[in-house]
Amino acid sequence: IPYQLPVEADTLSVYDEKYREDQFYISITYNLLGNKPNNVTQSGFSTGYHIGFIRDMPINKRRNLALGLGFGLSSNSYNSTLLISESNSNYTYSVIDENQINFDKNKFTTYLIEFPLEFRWRTSTIADYNFWRIYTGFKVGYVVHNTSKFVSSSGDIRLSKIDDLNRFQYGLTFSAGYANISFHAYYGLNPIFNSDAIVEETGEAVDMNAIKIGLMFYIL
């Protein structure tokens, strides 16, 4: 006859005091620009790639509620009709008229170190690796490098280390899903560019913020 654990011991195994959901994560997102200046549109497919690790810190006895604190790296591109150029050591911003200018590519890219903080709910136990999860939180990123690239038949413009980008980027995050795959969203709470970025034609501030929608893959 197979030996069966007492009910008390079985309960302890399900809610082990050392059980955590420490996770590596990989995410792919489609990047949108919110609060775009007049006549600025997005063109092409803007992508984001994110990778990192989150330490899980349960806050209840069942250990299905937790805080998560992590560290990650992120690369984000944004294709649009906002042209960034340089004149007399100053950056200028103008809107490309697609009826007059034929171009192959116009995008800027940011590379960040990120620190996510999450409140985490899940239906997992120490014996169940397929479970529902909802994670909400806040993410702070620091831009370590940035580039801008304009490619056309009449000439190219390539820039890097643009001073007008806000070094710190922060926003709200939401992830929900089952097993290892979750829907993921990020909404930036501050502009990508600082107050020095002004559209030449209109005098508008470039107050665009980042909105990212995609998939998150968790690896235990």
N, C-alpha and C positions, 0 to 999 in steps of 0.2 A: 504494500500500500504506500503510495507516495506520501512523503512527509509534507504537511501543510503548516504554514506559519500561523501562529495565533493572530487573531484580529488586530491586537494592539501592535504587534510587530509589523504586520502588513501595512497598517496605516502609517507607521513611522517610515517605511520604505517609500511610500508614495509621496509623503511630505518630508523628505529628508532635510535636515537642518543645514546641510551643505549644498543643497541643490540651487543652481543658478543657471541663467540663460546667457552666459557670456557668448558673444557672437562676433564673427567677422561678417562684414556686409559688402556687397557689390551692387551698385545701382546704375541704371541707364535711364536718362531722362530726356524729354523733349522740352527745350527751353523757350519760354515766351518772354516778351518785354511788356511790362505794364507801364501805364502813364507815358506813353510815347508822345513826343512833340508832334505838332500838326504836320501831316503829310509824310511822316516817317512810317514805313511799313516793313514788315518782316518778309524776307524772301529766302527760299531754300530751307533746308532742314537744320535747325540749331540743336546741337546735342550736348549732353552733359554726362561725364563719367565720374563715378564716385566709388571710393574704396576705403575701408577703415575697420576699426575694432571698437566694440562697445562692451564695457564692463557692467554686468547686471548686479543690482543691489536690492534684493527682495525686502519688502517692508511689512509683510504680514506672515502669519504662521503657515498658511497654505503655500506661500511663496509664488502666488500667481499675480501679485501686484509688486511692482518694483520701480526703482529709478535706474536709469541707464546713463552712464557718462562715457563718452568715447573720444577717439582721435581718428581723423581721416584726411585723405587727400582728394582734391576735386579739380576737374578740368571742365570748363564751360565755354562753349562758343555761341555767338549770337549773330546771325545773318540779318542784315537790315539795309535800309537805304540811307542810313546816317553815315556820312563819310567823315572820317577823322584824318586830318592832314596836319602838317607842321609848317609854320611860317615865322621866320625871325625868332626861333626858339620858343614860339608859342603854339599851342595846339588850337586848331580851328575845327568847327563842326558845321557841316552843311548837309542839306537834304538833296540826294541825287534825284534828278528828274529822269525817270526811266524812258521817257519819250525822246529825250535828247542825248542821253549818254548810254551807250551800250557797254555793259560790264559783265564779267564772268563771275566775280566773287567780291563781296564786301562784308567783312565780318571782324569782330573783335573777340578775343579769347582771354579768359582769366584763369589763373592757376592758384588754388587756395589750400591752405592748411585749415582744417575744420574741427570744431569741438561740439558735437551734438550732446544735448541733455534731454532725456525722454522720461515721461511717465508711462509705464508699460503695464498692460493688462493682457493676460493670455489664459487659455484653458489647459495649459500643459501640466504634466506631472513628470516625475523623474523617470517613469516608465513609458511615457507617450511622447513621441517625437513629431507627430502630426497633430497640430492644434491650431485653433483660431487665435489671432493676435490683433490688438489695436494699440499702437504706440503714438502718442502725441508729444510734442516737445518744442524745443527752441534750439537753433543752431547758430553758432558764431563762426565766421570764417575770416581768415587774414589773407589778403592777396599778396602772394610772394612774387608773382610775375604776371605780366600781361602783354598782349600783342594785338596789333591791328593790321589787316591785310586787305588792300584793294587791288583787284586784278582786272585789267581791261586791255583792249587792242591798242589803245592810245598810250598806255603806260601803267606802271604799278606804283603803289604807295605801300611801304611796309614800315611799321613803327613798333617800338617795344618800350616797356617801362614808362608808360604814359602817366604823368603825374596827376592828372585830373580824375583818376579813379579813386573812389574811397577805399582805403586799405582794409577797413573792417566792413564786412558784410554780415548782416544778421537777419533771421527770419523765423517763421513758424514752420513746423514740420508735422506731417501726418502719414502714418503707414497703417495699412490694414490688409490682412490676408490670411491664408491657410497654409500650413506646412512651411516650406522654405521660400515661397513666393508671395510678395505683397505689393499692392498698389501703393505708390509713394507720391507725395506732393510737398512742395516747398513754396512758401510765399515770402518774398523779401520785404522787410519792414523799412529798409532805408534805400536810398538811390544808389545805383551802381557808380555814378559819377558825382563828383562834388560840385559846389556852387560855381566853380570856375568854368564849367562846361556850358557854353551858351551857343545856341543855333544862330549862325551869322545872319541868315535871311530875316528872321523874326524876332530875335532877341530872347527867345524862350530858353528857360533853363532845361537842361537835359536831365530830367528827374526820373528817368526810367528805373524801374525795379525789376528784379528777377522773379519769374514764376516758373517752376519746374514740375513737370508731371511725368511719371514713368513707373518703372518696376524696381523693386528692391529684392535682392536675393540674400537670405541669411544662411550662414554656414556655421554650424555649431562646433 
